[in-house]
Amino acid sequence: MPTQPAPAEDRTDPDDSTDPAERADRSAVRTLLRLWPYVRPVRVRLFTAATVAVLASCVGLVIPLVLKWMVDGPVADRDPAGVWLGALYLLLLGLAEAGLFGLRRWLVARPLAGVEAGMRADLYGHLQRLPVAFHDRWASGQLLSRGTTDLMLLRMFLAFPLTFLLVNGVTILVGLIIMLLQDWTLGLVILGPAVPVIITCVVFEKRYAGVARLAQDQVGDLTTVVEESVLGIRIIKGFGRHRSQARAFRDLSLTLRGTELRKARLLSVIWGVIIALPELAIGAALVLGTVQVSDGELSAGTLVAFLSTALALRWPIDSIGFLLAMTQEAATATERYFEVMDAEPESGTVRTGLPPEDAGPAEDAGPAEDAGPSEDTRPFSDDARPLSENAGLRFDGVQFRYPDAPEGSPPVLERIDLHIRPGESMALVGATGSGKTTLTALVPRLHEVTSGRITLDGRDIAAMPRTTLRELVAVAFEEPTLFSASVGENVLMGADDRAGRGELDRALAVAQAGFAHTLPQGTDTQVGEQGLSLSGGQRQRLALARAVVGRPRFLVLDDPLSALDVHTEAAVEAALRRVLAQTTALIVAHRPSTVLLADRVALLSGGRITAVGTHHELLRTNAEYAWLMSGADGTDTQETADRREEAHR
């Protein structure tokens, strides 16, 4: 059943070793500079857009000067023609300002959408290259929020705050210069609040950074709960846990609400300071300027121009608060994004660009025969492979401990020595928790061995490019995973792009998955998320079809028939025997019926291989194996085993 994640206040992200205090002191500018490789290709358009926006703001500052000319000139001289001319100037300046800001928006829209798409593609590609251990540690909702909400914040930052922090800074500077040139005493009055505003901004930036990070982590927690609740809806309904899940969701929502209110309080403080102090300064300048005009020390036009300029600067000054807030949120989003991107990928893969699987053939790829022909007559195994003592699948002194296991804890697997000869099927039997699934995950390098080595036909899999290894080895897990795609697309994921209808039909026949042809749209039927529109047995048969469709040289099956009824199991076993006769296979088995598919059996106990032999030999000589097969205390006799084998024939 889905459970509530630990509160964001009480944890850090699994791969983020940065101390929270150090993270709080980290410069937002230094963090945001990490976006430069993504921004660099579109820098010309962004710089052009910023220049256009600065020009538009400066055009807006010309309007007060036109007003000064009109008040001191045509208005004072009662010249209607001059007034109309001034009105025309104002109209043209307004249109120019609007047009330039529209041009800025057009310049940034397309490239920034491309930047967001590129970052999202890089994140997705990097997630595919990260080891399984990384995904075991990270909540999926945290990864999802980084690929959606955080990237949206970064696009908004690049489109608006990044430009307008520069534009508004230039506008304020130019406006202050204009006001000082109009009347330096009034200009000093306007400059009075500058120091307290700057101090407020510095304090605000430090406090807001921590709250913004907390809020974004809590959004990831909330996303995790929603995702798990949707995927586990059958469990929630089946056990009547909807109320407890609703409470968990409500608690997280209220926690996030409290954090957002803290952000709102900080924003209200800085906005109150930034808006109130300049308004007081403008009021003081108005009073002082009116006195100067009445004393004849200042012209009415100059006062109008000064106040118009001051009012034109209200927006650039008032926006400082939320621009800083958006900048801090963008810095936090950048930090969260690169926490994932900085995680080390699987050895032998590149960190940026396309993953090796998409980057074309590797330099040290195996011989052309590894891929095999694409015709339907292609055998499951390559008859030309070497038949030396190192041929087949071999484990030599393999030891494995999970990377995040406590220091000093015993390894899950220790000194595994096992040889599966070419064309042989080996059943792997052991009690629950003995490490069978972990051992099978080492063959396609879903986990890396801690020591020792695994070889395929004498080649160390650690030295193979993963694209080559995973062309040679196919896997089917006990828990079948299907994607939101058609039945055919799900099955053909196990083959190369050249596989066609013939390969699909053959694989479905081997897995006794003929039901796929009776679906509403046949093999083009969409199976839905996680394939939950199908039964467990149907999903397992499609997963088995996916494993055999590519005619792999090596086959790794993790209890592939556990969800099947007796009759379907017998039919699948009969078809699977023909497949196993032409490939080298390692099969995790829990039932005698599955064991009888194999030529030999290996018993895994306490993380070690303790016995290897045929099913009959181990029944006679190994009490633990006999107990596992019978569910009793070793009373399964040779006669019973013979009857089982005869039944499965």
Secondary structure as UniProt FT lines:
FT   HELIX           8..10
FT   TURN            14..15
FT   HELIX           20..25
FT   HELIX           28..32
FT   HELIX           33..35
FT   HELIX           36..39
FT   HELIX           40..42
FT   HELIX           43..70
FT   HELIX           71..75
FT   TURN            76..78
FT   HELIX           80..129
FT   HELIX           132..137
FT   HELIX           140..147
FT   HELIX           149..159
FT   HELIX           161..182
FT   HELIX           184..191
FT   TURN            192..193
FT   HELIX           194..231
FT   HELIX           233..238
FT   TURN            239..240
FT   HELIX           242..294
FT   TURN            295..296
FT   HELIX           300..312
FT   HELIX           314..318
FT   HELIX           320..341
FT   TURN            347..348
FT   HELIX           356..358
FT   TURN            363..364
FT   HELIX           368..370
FT   TURN            376..377
FT   TURN            383..384
FT   TURN            389..390
FT   STRAND          393..400
FT   TURN            403..404
FT   TURN            407..408
FT   STRAND          413..420
FT   TURN            422..423
FT   STRAND          425..430
FT   TURN            432..433
FT   HELIX           436..442
FT   TURN            443..445
FT   STRAND          451..456
FT   TURN            457..458
FT   STRAND          459..460
FT   HELIX           461..463
FT   HELIX           466..472
FT   STRAND          473..476
FT   HELIX           487..492
FT   TURN            493..494
FT   TURN            497..498
FT   HELIX           501..510
FT   TURN            511..512
FT   HELIX           514..518
FT   TURN            520..521
FT   HELIX           522..524
FT   HELIX           529..531
FT   TURN            532..533
FT   HELIX           536..548
FT   TURN            549..550
FT   STRAND          554..558
FT   TURN            560..563
FT   HELIX           566..580
FT   TURN            581..582
FT   STRAND          584..588
FT   HELIX           592..595
FT   TURN            596..597
FT   STRAND          600..605
FT   TURN            606..607
FT   STRAND          608..613
FT   HELIX           615..621
FT   HELIX           623..630
FT   HELIX           638..648
//
